């Protein structure tokens, strides 16, 4: 039994990963300008760095999923 999943499903998942990762990296991975510099703690800096890193990983996964679904990344046999 072969299950055929339409490519639109993978395009939507890839777009959601790309947009969600970009939003996460841009909003949660950035320092809030309304806070003073002395309020920044190492824990907050570490959390921002983690949000930025995982946001960029989500973007990369989304782009990879879109590119592989579109056939840009073909495996050579």
HTML snippet that shows the backbone in 3Dmol.js (N, CA, C, O; Angstrom):
<script src="https://3Dmol.org/build/3Dmol-min.js"></script>
<div id="view" style="width:600px;height:400px;position:relative"></div>
<script>
const pdb = `
ATOM      1  N   UNK A   1       0.838  -1.172   0.000  1.00  0.00           N
ATOM      2  CA  UNK A   1       0.000   0.000   0.000  1.00  0.00           C
ATOM      3  C   UNK A   1       0.882   1.234   0.000  1.00  0.00           C
ATOM      4  O   UNK A   1       1.712   1.419   0.890  1.00  0.00           O
ATOM      5  N   UNK A   2       0.697   2.064  -0.994  1.00  0.00           N
ATOM      6  CA  UNK A   2       1.457   3.303  -1.094  1.00  0.00           C
ATOM      7  C   UNK A   2       0.581   4.476  -0.675  1.00  0.00           C
ATOM      8  O   UNK A   2      -0.550   4.631  -1.136  1.00  0.00           O
ATOM      9  N   UNK A   3       1.128   5.284   0.201  1.00  0.00           N
ATOM     10  CA  UNK A   3       0.433   6.484   0.653  1.00  0.00           C
ATOM     11  C   UNK A   3       1.049   7.673  -0.063  1.00  0.00           C
ATOM     12  O   UNK A   3       2.246   7.930   0.068  1.00  0.00           O
ATOM     13  N   UNK A   4       0.247   8.387  -0.810  1.00  0.00           N
ATOM     14  CA  UNK A   4       0.729   9.532  -1.559  1.00  0.00           C
ATOM     15  C   UNK A   4       0.279  10.801  -0.841  1.00  0.00           C
ATOM     16  O   UNK A   4      -0.915  11.072  -0.711  1.00  0.00           O
ATOM     17  N   UNK A   5       1.256  11.566  -0.381  1.00  0.00           N
ATOM     18  CA  UNK A   5       0.972  12.827   0.297  1.00  0.00           C
ATOM     19  C   UNK A   5       1.207  13.944  -0.718  1.00  0.00           C
ATOM     20  O   UNK A   5       2.271  13.992  -1.335  1.00  0.00           O
ATOM     21  N   UNK A   6       0.256  14.829  -0.901  1.00  0.00           N
ATOM     22  CA  UNK A   6       0.429  15.895  -1.890  1.00  0.00           C
ATOM     23  C   UNK A   6       1.552  16.850  -1.496  1.00  0.00           C
ATOM     24  O   UNK A   6       1.754  17.117  -0.311  1.00  0.00           O
ATOM     25  N   UNK A   7       2.278  17.361  -2.478  1.00  0.00           N
ATOM     26  CA  UNK A   7       3.397  18.271  -2.183  1.00  0.00           C
ATOM     27  C   UNK A   7       2.966  19.546  -1.460  1.00  0.00           C
ATOM     28  O   UNK A   7       3.765  20.146  -0.740  1.00  0.00           O
ATOM     29  N   UNK A   8       1.731  19.961  -1.642  1.00  0.00           N
ATOM     30  CA  UNK A   8       1.250  21.166  -0.970  1.00  0.00           C
ATOM     31  C   UNK A   8       1.399  21.051   0.542  1.00  0.00           C
ATOM     32  O   UNK A   8       1.681  22.042   1.216  1.00  0.00           O
ATOM     33  N   UNK A   9       1.211  19.856   1.074  1.00  0.00           N
ATOM     34  CA  UNK A   9       1.372  19.625   2.512  1.00  0.00           C
ATOM     35  C   UNK A   9       2.793  19.987   2.955  1.00  0.00           C
ATOM     36  O   UNK A   9       2.974  20.657   3.972  1.00  0.00           O
ATOM     37  N   UNK A  10       3.788  19.548   2.201  1.00  0.00           N
ATOM     38  CA  UNK A  10       5.179  19.816   2.568  1.00  0.00           C
ATOM     39  C   UNK A  10       5.545  21.281   2.352  1.00  0.00           C
ATOM     40  O   UNK A  10       6.348  21.840   3.099  1.00  0.00           O
ATOM     41  N   UNK A  11       4.954  21.904   1.328  1.00  0.00           N
ATOM     42  CA  UNK A  11       5.175  23.340   1.127  1.00  0.00           C
ATOM     43  C   UNK A  11       4.616  24.140   2.301  1.00  0.00           C
ATOM     44  O   UNK A  11       5.243  25.097   2.755  1.00  0.00           O
ATOM     45  N   UNK A  12       3.447  23.752   2.791  1.00  0.00           N
ATOM     46  CA  UNK A  12       2.841  24.463   3.924  1.00  0.00           C
ATOM     47  C   UNK A  12       3.653  24.274   5.200  1.00  0.00           C
ATOM     48  O   UNK A  12       3.866  25.224   5.954  1.00  0.00           O
ATOM     49  N   UNK A  13       4.101  23.056   5.436  1.00  0.00           N
ATOM     50  CA  UNK A  13       4.932  22.800   6.622  1.00  0.00           C
ATOM     51  C   UNK A  13       6.244  23.576   6.521  1.00  0.00           C
ATOM     52  O   UNK A  13       6.685  24.172   7.503  1.00  0.00           O
ATOM     53  N   UNK A  14       6.868  23.575   5.351  1.00  0.00           N
ATOM     54  CA  UNK A  14       8.110  24.317   5.151  1.00  0.00           C
ATOM     55  C   UNK A  14       7.919  25.812   5.325  1.00  0.00           C
ATOM     56  O   UNK A  14       8.762  26.484   5.918  1.00  0.00           O
ATOM     57  N   UNK A  15       6.814  26.334   4.810  1.00  0.00           N
ATOM     58  CA  UNK A  15       6.533  27.761   4.975  1.00  0.00           C
ATOM     59  C   UNK A  15       6.288  28.104   6.440  1.00  0.00           C
ATOM     60  O   UNK A  15       6.749  29.138   6.923  1.00  0.00           O
ATOM     61  N   UNK A  16       5.563  27.241   7.147  1.00  0.00           N
ATOM     62  CA  UNK A  16       5.301  27.479   8.573  1.00  0.00           C
ATOM     63  C   UNK A  16       6.603  27.453   9.380  1.00  0.00           C
ATOM     64  O   UNK A  16       6.801  28.281  10.269  1.00  0.00           O
ATOM     65  N   UNK A  17       7.486  26.507   9.071  1.00  0.00           N
ATOM     66  CA  UNK A  17       8.785  26.459   9.756  1.00  0.00           C
ATOM     67  C   UNK A  17       9.609  27.700   9.463  1.00  0.00           C
ATOM     68  O   UNK A  17      10.221  28.271  10.365  1.00  0.00           O
ATOM     69  N   UNK A  18       9.629  28.118   8.208  1.00  0.00           N
ATOM     70  CA  UNK A  18      10.428  29.277   7.826  1.00  0.00           C
ATOM     71  C   UNK A  18       9.895  30.546   8.481  1.00  0.00           C
ATOM     72  O   UNK A  18      10.665  31.319   9.052  1.00  0.00           O
ATOM     73  N   UNK A  19       8.600  30.764   8.405  1.00  0.00           N
ATOM     74  CA  UNK A  19       8.018  31.976   8.983  1.00  0.00           C
ATOM     75  C   UNK A  19       8.116  31.951  10.506  1.00  0.00           C
ATOM     76  O   UNK A  19       8.487  32.949  11.123  1.00  0.00           O
ATOM     77  N   UNK A  20       7.785  30.820  11.106  1.00  0.00           N
ATOM     78  CA  UNK A  20       7.868  30.709  12.565  1.00  0.00           C
ATOM     79  C   UNK A  20       9.283  30.880  13.091  1.00  0.00           C
ATOM     80  O   UNK A  20       9.496  31.526  14.117  1.00  0.00           O
ATOM     81  N   UNK A  21      10.246  30.305  12.393  1.00  0.00           N
ATOM     82  CA  UNK A  21      11.638  30.462  12.811  1.00  0.00           C
ATOM     83  C   UNK A  21      12.130  31.890  12.661  1.00  0.00           C
ATOM     84  O   UNK A  21      12.874  32.386  13.506  1.00  0.00           O
ATOM     85  N   UNK A  22      11.717  32.553  11.587  1.00  0.00           N
ATOM     86  CA  UNK A  22      12.118  33.947  11.394  1.00  0.00           C
ATOM     87  C   UNK A  22      11.505  34.848  12.466  1.00  0.00           C
ATOM     88  O   UNK A  22      12.166  35.750  12.981  1.00  0.00           O
ATOM     89  N   UNK A  23      10.250  34.600  12.792  1.00  0.00           N
ATOM     90  CA  UNK A  23       9.594  35.390  13.836  1.00  0.00           C
ATOM     91  C   UNK A  23      10.251  35.127  15.189  1.00  0.00           C
ATOM     92  O   UNK A  23      10.480  36.054  15.966  1.00  0.00           O
ATOM     93  N   UNK A  24      10.553  33.862  15.464  1.00  0.00           N
ATOM     94  CA  UNK A  24      11.199  33.524  16.746  1.00  0.00           C
ATOM     95  C   UNK A  24      12.566  34.181  16.854  1.00  0.00           C
ATOM     96  O   UNK A  24      12.898  34.755  17.891  1.00  0.00           O
ATOM     97  N   UNK A  25      13.358  34.103  15.798  1.00  0.00           N
ATOM     98  CA  UNK A  25      14.697  34.696  15.837  1.00  0.00           C
ATOM     99  C   UNK A  25      14.628  36.221  15.922  1.00  0.00           C
ATOM    100  O   UNK A  25      15.442  36.848  16.600  1.00  0.00           O
ATOM    101  N   UNK A  26      13.648  36.815  15.227  1.00  0.00           N
ATOM    102  CA  UNK A  26      13.572  38.273  15.196  1.00  0.00           C
ATOM    103  C   UNK A  26      12.985  38.862  16.475  1.00  0.00           C
ATOM    104  O   UNK A  26      13.450  39.903  16.940  1.00  0.00           O
ATOM    105  N   UNK A  27      11.983  38.222  17.045  1.00  0.00           N
ATOM    106  CA  UNK A  27      11.334  38.817  18.212  1.00  0.00           C
ATOM    107  C   UNK A  27      11.937  38.337  19.535  1.00  0.00           C
ATOM    108  O   UNK A  27      12.221  39.148  20.417  1.00  0.00           O
ATOM    109  N   UNK A  28      12.130  37.044  19.672  1.00  0.00           N
ATOM    110  CA  UNK A  28      12.634  36.520  20.941  1.00  0.00           C
ATOM    111  C   UNK A  28      14.158  36.514  21.015  1.00  0.00           C
ATOM    112  O   UNK A  28      14.728  36.484  22.106  1.00  0.00           O
ATOM    113  N   UNK A  29      14.815  36.543  19.868  1.00  0.00           N
ATOM    114  CA  UNK A  29      16.274  36.509  19.859  1.00  0.00           C
ATOM    115  C   UNK A  29      16.922  37.871  19.842  1.00  0.00           C
ATOM    116  O   UNK A  29      18.142  37.978  19.726  1.00  0.00           O
ATOM    117  N   UNK A  30      16.120  38.917  19.957  1.00  0.00           N
ATOM    118  CA  UNK A  30      16.643  40.271  19.898  1.00  0.00           C
ATOM    119  C   UNK A  30      16.473  40.923  21.253  1.00  0.00           C
ATOM    120  O   UNK A  30      15.519  40.636  21.977  1.00  0.00           O
ATOM    121  N   UNK A  31      17.393  41.796  21.592  1.00  0.00           N
ATOM    122  CA  UNK A  31      17.294  42.510  22.863  1.00  0.00           C
ATOM    123  C   UNK A  31      16.236  43.586  22.737  1.00  0.00           C
ATOM    124  O   UNK A  31      16.164  44.287  21.728  1.00  0.00           O
ATOM    125  N   UNK A  32      15.414  43.713  23.768  1.00  0.00           N
ATOM    126  CA  UNK A  32      14.361  44.721  23.787  1.00  0.00           C
ATOM    127  C   UNK A  32      14.990  46.085  24.060  1.00  0.00           C
ATOM    128  O   UNK A  32      15.707  46.253  25.046  1.00  0.00           O
ATOM    129  N   UNK A  33      14.727  47.044  23.200  1.00  0.00           N
ATOM    130  CA  UNK A  33      15.361  48.357  23.326  1.00  0.00           C
ATOM    131  C   UNK A  33      14.806  49.163  24.492  1.00  0.00           C
ATOM    132  O   UNK A  33      15.423  50.147  24.899  1.00  0.00           O
ATOM    133  N   UNK A  34      13.672  48.778  25.032  1.00  0.00           N
ATOM    134  CA  UNK A  34      13.094  49.534  26.142  1.00  0.00           C
ATOM    135  C   UNK A  34      13.782  49.234  27.471  1.00  0.00           C
ATOM    136  O   UNK A  34      13.615  49.983  28.433  1.00  0.00           O
ATOM    137  N   UNK A  35      14.549  48.155  27.536  1.00  0.00           N
ATOM    138  CA  UNK A  35      15.240  47.819  28.786  1.00  0.00           C
ATOM    139  C   UNK A  35      16.591  48.529  28.864  1.00  0.00           C
ATOM    140  O   UNK A  35      17.231  48.808  27.850  1.00  0.00           O
ATOM    141  N   UNK A  36      16.993  48.806  30.076  1.00  0.00           N
ATOM    142  CA  UNK A  36      18.306  49.392  30.292  1.00  0.00           C
ATOM    143  C   UNK A  36      19.376  48.312  30.159  1.00  0.00           C
ATOM    144  O   UNK A  36      19.091  47.123  30.304  1.00  0.00           O
ATOM    145  N   UNK A  37      20.601  48.733  29.884  1.00  0.00           N
ATOM    146  CA  UNK A  37      21.692  47.773  29.694  1.00  0.00           C
ATOM    147  C   UNK A  37      22.013  47.029  30.999  1.00  0.00           C
ATOM    148  O   UNK A  37      22.448  45.878  30.952  1.00  0.00           O
ATOM    149  N   UNK A  38      21.807  47.665  32.162  1.00  0.00           N
ATOM    150  CA  UNK A  38      22.143  46.998  33.420  1.00  0.00           C
ATOM    151  C   UNK A  38      21.113  45.952  33.834  1.00  0.00           C
ATOM    152  O   UNK A  38      21.379  45.161  34.739  1.00  0.00           O
ATOM    153  N   UNK A  39      19.935  45.929  33.189  1.00  0.00           N
ATOM    154  CA  UNK A  39      18.937  44.911  33.505  1.00  0.00           C
ATOM    155  C   UNK A  39      19.227  43.591  32.791  1.00  0.00           C
ATOM    156  O   UNK A  39      18.616  42.570  33.104  1.00  0.00           O
ATOM    157  N   UNK A  40      20.142  43.607  31.849  1.00  0.00           N
ATOM    158  CA  UNK A  40      20.440  42.398  31.083  1.00  0.00           C
ATOM    159  C   UNK A  40      21.297  41.458  31.928  1.00  0.00           C
ATOM    160  O   UNK A  40      22.389  41.816  32.369  1.00  0.00           O
ATOM    161  N   UNK A  41      20.787  40.268  32.139  1.00  0.00           N
ATOM    162  CA  UNK A  41      21.510  39.276  32.927  1.00  0.00           C
ATOM    163  C   UNK A  41      22.071  38.209  31.995  1.00  0.00           C
ATOM    164  O   UNK A  41      21.611  38.077  30.861  1.00  0.00           O
ATOM    165  N   UNK A  42      23.054  37.449  32.458  1.00  0.00           N
ATOM    166  CA  UNK A  42      23.584  36.371  31.608  1.00  0.00           C
ATOM    167  C   UNK A  42      22.535  35.328  31.243  1.00  0.00           C
ATOM    168  O   UNK A  42      22.605  34.732  30.169  1.00  0.00           O
ATOM    169  N   UNK A  43      21.560  35.101  32.128  1.00  0.00           N
ATOM    170  CA  UNK A  43      20.509  34.131  31.823  1.00  0.00           C
ATOM    171  C   UNK A  43      19.640  34.615  30.665  1.00  0.00           C
ATOM    172  O   UNK A  43      19.265  33.832  29.792  1.00  0.00           O
ATOM    173  N   UNK A  44      19.323  35.906  30.663  1.00  0.00           N
ATOM    174  CA  UNK A  44      18.523  36.460  29.564  1.00  0.00           C
ATOM    175  C   UNK A  44      19.302  36.441  28.253  1.00  0.00           C
ATOM    176  O   UNK A  44      18.742  36.161  27.194  1.00  0.00           O
ATOM    177  N   UNK A  45      20.593  36.742  28.332  1.00  0.00           N
ATOM    178  CA  UNK A  45      21.422  36.705  27.120  1.00  0.00           C
ATOM    179  C   UNK A  45      21.491  35.285  26.570  1.00  0.00           C
ATOM    180  O   UNK A  45      21.443  35.079  25.357  1.00  0.00           O
ATOM    181  N   UNK A  46      21.604  34.314  27.459  1.00  0.00           N
ATOM    182  CA  UNK A  46      21.647  32.918  27.031  1.00  0.00           C
ATOM    183  C   UNK A  46      20.318  32.498  26.405  1.00  0.00           C
ATOM    184  O   UNK A  46      20.307  31.791  25.398  1.00  0.00           O
ATOM    185  N   UNK A  47      19.209  32.925  26.987  1.00  0.00           N
ATOM    186  CA  UNK A  47      17.887  32.599  26.438  1.00  0.00           C
ATOM    187  C   UNK A  47      17.704  33.241  25.067  1.00  0.00           C
ATOM    188  O   UNK A  47      17.176  32.603  24.156  1.00  0.00           O
ATOM    189  N   UNK A  48      18.134  34.499  24.904  1.00  0.00           N
ATOM    190  CA  UNK A  48      18.032  35.163  23.596  1.00  0.00           C
ATOM    191  C   UNK A  48      18.870  34.445  22.555  1.00  0.00           C
ATOM    192  O   UNK A  48      18.430  34.264  21.420  1.00  0.00           O
ATOM    193  N   UNK A  49      20.068  34.038  22.929  1.00  0.00           N
ATOM    194  CA  UNK A  49      20.946  33.320  22.005  1.00  0.00           C
ATOM    195  C   UNK A  49      20.324  31.974  21.598  1.00  0.00           C
ATOM    196  O   UNK A  49      20.411  31.570  20.439  1.00  0.00           O
ATOM    197  N   UNK A  50      19.703  31.294  22.553  1.00  0.00           N
ATOM    198  CA  UNK A  50      19.052  30.023  22.262  1.00  0.00           C
ATOM    199  C   UNK A  50      17.867  30.223  21.316  1.00  0.00           C
ATOM    200  O   UNK A  50      17.693  29.450  20.374  1.00  0.00           O
ATOM    201  N   UNK A  51      17.052  31.255  21.558  1.00  0.00           N
ATOM    202  CA  UNK A  51      15.920  31.539  20.666  1.00  0.00           C
ATOM    203  C   UNK A  51      16.407  31.884  19.260  1.00  0.00           C
ATOM    204  O   UNK A  51      15.828  31.424  18.275  1.00  0.00           O
ATOM    205  N   UNK A  52      17.456  32.681  19.159  1.00  0.00           N
ATOM    206  CA  UNK A  52      17.997  33.046  17.846  1.00  0.00           C
ATOM    207  C   UNK A  52      18.551  31.823  17.126  1.00  0.00           C
ATOM    208  O   UNK A  52      18.325  31.655  15.928  1.00  0.00           O
ATOM    209  N   UNK A  53      19.270  30.973  17.843  1.00  0.00           N
ATOM    210  CA  UNK A  53      19.861  29.781  17.231  1.00  0.00           C
ATOM    211  C   UNK A  53      18.783  28.823  16.728  1.00  0.00           C
ATOM    212  O   UNK A  53      18.837  28.376  15.582  1.00  0.00           O
ATOM    213  N   UNK A  54      17.815  28.510  17.570  1.00  0.00           N
ATOM    214  CA  UNK A  54      16.771  27.576  17.158  1.00  0.00           C
ATOM    215  C   UNK A  54      15.847  28.191  16.102  1.00  0.00           C
ATOM    216  O   UNK A  54      15.315  27.471  15.256  1.00  0.00           O
ATOM    217  N   UNK A  55      15.654  29.499  16.142  1.00  0.00           N
ATOM    218  CA  UNK A  55      14.892  30.152  15.085  1.00  0.00           C
ATOM    219  C   UNK A  55      15.568  29.992  13.737  1.00  0.00           C
ATOM    220  O   UNK A  55      14.905  29.719  12.736  1.00  0.00           O
ATOM    221  N   UNK A  56      16.882  30.160  13.703  1.00  0.00           N
ATOM    222  CA  UNK A  56      17.621  29.986  12.450  1.00  0.00           C
ATOM    223  C   UNK A  56      17.636  28.519  12.007  1.00  0.00           C
ATOM    224  O   UNK A  56      17.628  28.235  10.809  1.00  0.00           O
ATOM    225  N   UNK A  57      17.656  27.598  12.956  1.00  0.00           N
ATOM    226  CA  UNK A  57      17.570  26.172  12.606  1.00  0.00           C
ATOM    227  C   UNK A  57      16.211  25.871  11.981  1.00  0.00           C
ATOM    228  O   UNK A  57      16.133  25.131  11.001  1.00  0.00           O
ATOM    229  N   UNK A  58      15.138  26.438  12.539  1.00  0.00           N
ATOM    230  CA  UNK A  58      13.802  26.250  11.959  1.00  0.00           C
ATOM    231  C   UNK A  58      13.743  26.800  10.542  1.00  0.00           C
ATOM    232  O   UNK A  58      13.163  26.178   9.652  1.00  0.00           O
ATOM    233  N   UNK A  59      14.349  27.975  10.332  1.00  0.00           N
ATOM    234  CA  UNK A  59      14.359  28.569   8.986  1.00  0.00           C
ATOM    235  C   UNK A  59      15.095  27.645   8.018  1.00  0.00           C
ATOM    236  O   UNK A  59      14.627  27.411   6.903  1.00  0.00           O
ATOM    237  N   UNK A  60      16.239  27.124   8.440  1.00  0.00           N
ATOM    238  CA  UNK A  60      17.008  26.225   7.574  1.00  0.00           C
ATOM    239  C   UNK A  60      16.217  24.952   7.268  1.00  0.00           C
ATOM    240  O   UNK A  60      16.226  24.481   6.131  1.00  0.00           O
ATOM    241  N   UNK A  61      15.536  24.390   8.267  1.00  0.00           N
ATOM    242  CA  UNK A  61      14.735  23.189   8.026  1.00  0.00           C
ATOM    243  C   UNK A  61      13.586  23.476   7.071  1.00  0.00           C
ATOM    244  O   UNK A  61      13.290  22.660   6.198  1.00  0.00           O
ATOM    245  N   UNK A  62      12.939  24.618   7.224  1.00  0.00           N
ATOM    246  CA  UNK A  62      11.842  24.979   6.334  1.00  0.00           C
ATOM    247  C   UNK A  62      12.309  25.167   4.899  1.00  0.00           C
ATOM    248  O   UNK A  62      11.659  24.695   3.966  1.00  0.00           O
ATOM    249  N   UNK A  63      13.429  25.850   4.719  1.00  0.00           N
ATOM    250  CA  UNK A  63      13.970  26.053   3.373  1.00  0.00           C
ATOM    251  C   UNK A  63      14.384  24.720   2.763  1.00  0.00           C
ATOM    252  O   UNK A  63      14.152  24.482   1.578  1.00  0.00           O
ATOM    253  N   UNK A  64      14.995  23.849   3.563  1.00  0.00           N
ATOM    254  CA  UNK A  64      15.383  22.535   3.069  1.00  0.00           C
ATOM    255  C   UNK A  64      14.161  21.723   2.647  1.00  0.00           C
ATOM    256  O   UNK A  64      14.184  21.060   1.610  1.00  0.00           O
ATOM    257  N   UNK A  65      13.100  21.771   3.442  1.00  0.00           N
ATOM    258  CA  UNK A  65      11.889  21.023   3.113  1.00  0.00           C
ATOM    259  C   UNK A  65      11.248  21.547   1.829  1.00  0.00           C
ATOM    260  O   UNK A  65      10.809  20.757   0.994  1.00  0.00           O
ATOM    261  N   UNK A  66      11.191  22.854   1.664  1.00  0.00           N
ATOM    262  CA  UNK A  66      10.635  23.440   0.443  1.00  0.00           C
ATOM    263  C   UNK A  66      11.491  23.081  -0.758  1.00  0.00           C
ATOM    264  O   UNK A  66      10.971  22.701  -1.807  1.00  0.00           O
ATOM    265  N   UNK A  67      12.819  23.201  -0.605  1.00  0.00           N
ATOM    266  CA  UNK A  67      13.722  22.910  -1.727  1.00  0.00           C
ATOM    267  C   UNK A  67      13.688  21.435  -2.110  1.00  0.00           C
ATOM    268  O   UNK A  67      13.725  21.101  -3.294  1.00  0.00           O
ATOM    269  N   UNK A  68      13.619  20.562  -1.129  1.00  0.00           N
ATOM    270  CA  UNK A  68      13.595  19.132  -1.451  1.00  0.00           C
ATOM    271  C   UNK A  68      12.256  18.727  -2.064  1.00  0.00           C
ATOM    272  O   UNK A  68      12.215  17.841  -2.918  1.00  0.00           O
ATOM    273  N   UNK A  69      11.173  19.356  -1.648  1.00  0.00           N
ATOM    274  CA  UNK A  69       9.870  19.066  -2.231  1.00  0.00           C
ATOM    275  C   UNK A  69       9.793  19.575  -3.664  1.00  0.00           C
ATOM    276  O   UNK A  69       9.189  18.934  -4.524  1.00  0.00           O
ATOM    277  N   UNK A  70      10.400  20.721  -3.918  1.00  0.00           N
ATOM    278  CA  UNK A  70      10.373  21.313  -5.259  1.00  0.00           C
ATOM    279  C   UNK A  70      11.282  20.563  -6.230  1.00  0.00           C
ATOM    280  O   UNK A  70      11.181  20.757  -7.441  1.00  0.00           O
ATOM    281  N   UNK A  71      12.153  19.722  -5.721  1.00  0.00           N
ATOM    282  CA  UNK A  71      13.032  18.957  -6.594  1.00  0.00           C
ATOM    283  C   UNK A  71      14.366  19.619  -6.835  1.00  0.00           C
ATOM    284  O   UNK A  71      15.133  19.168  -7.685  1.00  0.00           O
ATOM    285  N   UNK A  72      14.659  20.669  -6.113  1.00  0.00           N
ATOM    286  CA  UNK A  72      15.944  21.350  -6.267  1.00  0.00           C
ATOM    287  C   UNK A  72      17.082  20.460  -5.763  1.00  0.00           C
ATOM    288  O   UNK A  72      18.177  20.471  -6.325  1.00  0.00           O
ATOM    289  N   UNK A  73      16.822  19.698  -4.713  1.00  0.00           N
ATOM    290  CA  UNK A  73      17.836  18.837  -4.116  1.00  0.00           C
ATOM    291  C   UNK A  73      17.578  17.396  -4.516  1.00  0.00           C
ATOM    292  O   UNK A  73      17.136  16.591  -3.696  1.00  0.00           O
ATOM    293  N   UNK A  74      17.842  17.077  -5.728  1.00  0.00           N
ATOM    294  CA  UNK A  74      17.616  15.718  -6.222  1.00  0.00           C
ATOM    295  C   UNK A  74      18.778  14.827  -5.839  1.00  0.00           C
ATOM    296  O   UNK A  74      19.939  15.227  -5.922  1.00  0.00           O
ATOM    297  N   UNK A  75      18.454  13.614  -5.420  1.00  0.00           N
ATOM    298  CA  UNK A  75      19.476  12.625  -5.140  1.00  0.00           C
ATOM    299  C   UNK A  75      19.892  11.966  -6.454  1.00  0.00           C
ATOM    300  O   UNK A  75      19.060  11.647  -7.302  1.00  0.00           O
ATOM    301  N   UNK A  76      21.167  11.778  -6.593  1.00  0.00           N
ATOM    302  CA  UNK A  76      21.665  11.136  -7.819  1.00  0.00           C
ATOM    303  C   UNK A  76      21.815   9.654  -7.609  1.00  0.00           C
ATOM    304  O   UNK A  76      22.456   9.208  -6.657  1.00  0.00           O
ATOM    305  N   UNK A  77      21.230   8.904  -8.488  1.00  0.00           N
ATOM    306  CA  UNK A  77      21.284   7.428  -8.377  1.00  0.00           C
ATOM    307  C   UNK A  77      22.208   6.880  -9.420  1.00  0.00           C
ATOM    308  O   UNK A  77      22.396   5.666  -9.502  1.00  0.00           O
TER     309      UNK A  77
END
`;
const viewer = $3Dmol.createViewer("view");
viewer.addModel(pdb, "pdb");
viewer.setStyle({}, {cartoon: {color: "spectrum"}});
viewer.zoomTo();
viewer.render();
</script>
